[in-house]
């Protein structure tokens, strides 16, 4: 392995080995359990409330929310104008606001500009519209390279941006989070909003991917 | 603050490792850390800026060696101790108890 081991990936496999015979629980598991037990005993947290938070972010908040924003913008020019003028407000119209999505700026991909989003400092990401970020978004390789070699990164993601198309990289931060409005796929003119939603991928809203071509969606 | 967390433009971290069909959380402990963050936040023990600052103060080698939710755990523990919600001694004692109990559990 030529890169520094980013523990984001290294740790993800630990649990597979944690339950073997006589294998001690990893230190991190003990730390978390100890903390939750103590806070529960002191009445500072409630396990059922913690379960509900996990459930919400596992099942209810995800990129499908953002896909609805995109599909609406593709079909409703007035909404698109509001979205580009004040992202937070227009996204809230569809009900997607809250923690880590308070201040949103929507950047539009066009025939001449491709936008992509990174958070070089940590992992800032618009939770209400995209859910929690994937590990690669939080990883050192993406955070370090997106700003100095965006075209190389895009190529790694299978996105070939023509040399004459400008690439803009937006560095999200704790106060302000960027969201990419991808280009509406060619040939999608006759599709309904519901059909368009199926074409919008998570990565197309980060800018590391493109929407699915028409006909590819189920 | 300048530090290793400020990764924009650093070189040598290698290819981007992407996972197909990635789950929202990879382990149960990640889920608990994520939720406990809200617990401490709702309890008024810290705000987002304090949380981020605590992660950014991690020694560089620890930051690079540990995962995203380990960064969170580090910050939550530190801020809850600073805020008086728990003490370091209480945590250490409970970890030792859990460790001892784990050894006795039949497999």
Interface residues (C-beta under 8 A of the other chain):
Chain A: X1 X2 X3 X4 X5 X6 X7 X8 X9 X10 X11 X12 X14 X15 X21 X22 X24 X25 X27 X28 X29 X30 X31 X32 X33 X34 X35 X36 X37 X38 X39 X42 X44 X45 X49 X50 X51 X53 X54 X57 X58 X62 X118 X120 X121 X122 X123 X131 X132 X134 X135 X136 X138 X139 X140 X141 X142 X143 X144 X145 X146 X147 X148 X153 X156 X157 X171 X174
Chain B: X5 X6 X7 X8 X9 X10 X11 X12 X13 X14 X15 X16 X17 X18 X19 X22 X24 X25 X26 X27 X28 X29 X31 X32 X33 X34 X35 X36 X38 X39 X40 X43 X48 X49 X52 X55 X56 X64 X65 X66 X67 X68 X69 X70 X73 X76 X77 X80 X85 X86 X90 X91 X94 X95 X98 X99 X102 X103 X107
